Amino acid sequence: MDKKTTDISKLFERNKLWADRIKEINPDYFTKLSQQQNPEFLWIGCADSRVPANQIVDLPPGEVFVHRNIANVVVPSDLNCLSVIQYAVDVLEVKHIIVCGHYGCGGVAAAMEDKDHGLIDNWLHHIRDVHRHHEKELTAITDETARLERLCELNVVEQTNNVCNTNIVKNAWKRGAPLSVHGLVYSLRNGILKEMMVRAENQ
């Protein structure tokens, strides 16, 4: 990669140009943005740099509360993720929680490999559990790419169910909060989202 694109100073230059461009279009943009945060969506997605939440759904800053980690995993031991969910549900009162995975996920692919990846293997263990629970279905898929894509889908379903099983979401539903939980998969090939599942209070 060219040094011009890796030099951190270029980020500051691009930031200044971007901020100036926004203020030229809408002089009050940053003033209004800084005054409140009132999103209706919590997005739990993969940390992959090719899957930016706001851009995928074409919403501006302030509209989507975002948490990202490798392979969009939601587990009871991850206090960071649970804290984000609690803040989004109890304080921001979001109406929708979205768990979004993507086809071609490197984390999911690594979980399928029989080799040492170092520290990250502790995290990938959660995806290997998903693989184990669906081993019969996945083994029957002979095409490696298709098998990986199916595991990406199954991982989204599993993590979406994990969100629904948190006390945070259960308590929100008990008190009648209008909260829905969605599992989506994003395609890097065409930019389209596919819905895998949705759960709400009455389901």
Stockholm file with secondary structure:
# STOCKHOLM 1.0

chainA/1-203         MDKKTTDISKLFERNKLWADRIKEINPDYFTKLSQQQNPEFLWIGCADSRVPANQIVDLPPGEVFVHRNIANVVVPSDLNCLSVIQYAVDVLEVKHIIVCGHYGCGGVAAAMEDKDHGLIDNWLHHIRDVHRHHEKELTAITDETARLERLCELNVVEQTNNVCNTNIVKNAWKRGAPLSVHGLVYSLRNGILKEMMVRAENQ
#=GR chainA/1-203 SS CCHHHHCHHHHHHHHHHHHHHHHHHCTTHHHHHHHCCCCSEEEEEECCTTCCHHHHTTCCTTSEEEEEETTCCCCTTCHHHHHHHHIIIIISCCSEEEEEEETTCHHHHHHHSSSCCGGGHHHHHHHHHHHHHTHHHHHTCCSHHHHHHHHHHHHHHHHHHHHHTSHHHHHHHHTTCCCEEEEEEECTTTCCEEEEEEEETTC
#=GC SS_cons         CCHHHHCHHHHHHHHHHHHHHHHHHCTTHHHHHHHCCCCSEEEEEECCTTCCHHHHTTCCTTSEEEEEETTCCCCTTCHHHHHHHHIIIIISCCSEEEEEEETTCHHHHHHHSSSCCGGGHHHHHHHHHHHHHTHHHHHTCCSHHHHHHHHHHHHHHHHHHHHHTSHHHHHHHHTTCCCEEEEEEECTTTCCEEEEEEEETTC
//
